[in-house]
C-alpha cells in the first residue's frame, strides 16, 4: 500500500477532505496548492460564520488543515501549480512548478482535481457601480469585514442602513451565467443576521428575485432572519445604483410585489451577492489534465447523477466546486467520496463506467 500515491490538486475543503481520508488509509498523497497556505477560499477570504448554524468557519477548516499538515503520508507543495501531466503505464507523471519556476516531477497512480471556484467579479455588472461608487461591496468582501469585526463604511462608521442584492452574476444571461449559484441566498441571509448581531438598530433589506434557502435552511435562515432579526425582504428589479449625498448609495428599480412601484432608496452600504464560477486556476487544471467542460463552464463528471466524483478521463477524480456551485459541507463530503473512489481505483483497479457515459460517447460518435 505504501507504494500507491494520489495527487490532490487544491487544498480547500474538498481537497483537504480527500487528502485526509487517503492518508489515513495509508496512501501517499501529493497535495498541490497555489496559495502559500492551506484552507482554500474560506481561508483566503477569511470566512466568518458558516450557515445555517452560524458556526465559526475556523472550527471546520482549521482541524482539517492541522490533520493534513501532521500526517506523514502527505507531501505538500504550496505556491505551486501542476504544469504538465502525462499518462504512464500505471498512472500519471506530473510536473509541479513553484512560483520561482522550479519544477519537480512526481509519479502518481491517480489524481483528484479539487481546485475549486472563484467569485463572480461584480465589475462585469457595470450598472451596479462596484469599484466605482463608494460603499458598494460584494459578499466576498463582507466576509472578511465580519471576520475582523470591522464592518464600517468609507467614513469609518457602522452602517445604519444596509441593502443586499441577490443573484449578482448568477441566473443572468447577460454575463453568461444562467445557473443558480446555490449558496448566495443562504450566505446573504447569514450575513444580514451577523450585521444585526453587531448593529442591532441597523435596517437591513434583502432585494431578491426568488429566495432559495433549500431543505432545512428555510426555518434556520429565512424565517429566523425575519422573526428574530427583523430583516426585510423586497422582491424587486434593480436597474442601477447611484452615488448619493454623504457617500450614501441610492438604489433605483421596481418593487415587483407592489404593482411595479418605482424605487429610489438610500443606504449607507450595499452588498452584492456575487455568485460562483469556475476560476482561471481550475480552467488551467482542466486543460492540463485533458478534462471536459459542461455547458455552464464547470468541469464535466462522468455521470452527474450517479458518479459525480469521476471525471471523463480514467484515473482522474473530481471533488468540490470544480463541477459546480457547492456548500462547504458538500465539498467536504465530495472530497471524502472522491478519496474512496480513488482508493478503490489504485488498490483494485476498479473504474466504473456508467450507462450514461457510454450513451454520451456513442451519441458523439454518431454526431461526428
Secondary structure, 3 states (H helix, E strand, C coil): CCCCEEEEECCCHHHHHHHHHHHHCCCEEEEECCCCCCCHHHHHCCCCEECCCCEEHHHHHHHHHHHHHHCCCEEEECCEEEEEEEEECCEEEEEEEECCCCEEEEEECEEEECCCCEECCHHHCHHHCCCCCCCEEEHHHHHHHHHCCCCCCCCCCCCCEEEEEEEECCCEHHHCECCCCCCHHHHHHHHHHHHHHHCCCCEEEEEECCCCCCCCHHHHHHHHHHHCCCCEEEEEEEEEEEECHHHCEEEEEEECCCCCEEEEEEECEEEEEECEECCHHHHHHHHHHCCCECCCCCECEEECCCEEEEECCCCEEECHHHHCCCCHHHHHHHHHHHHHHHHHHHHHCCCCCCHHHHHHHHHHHHHC
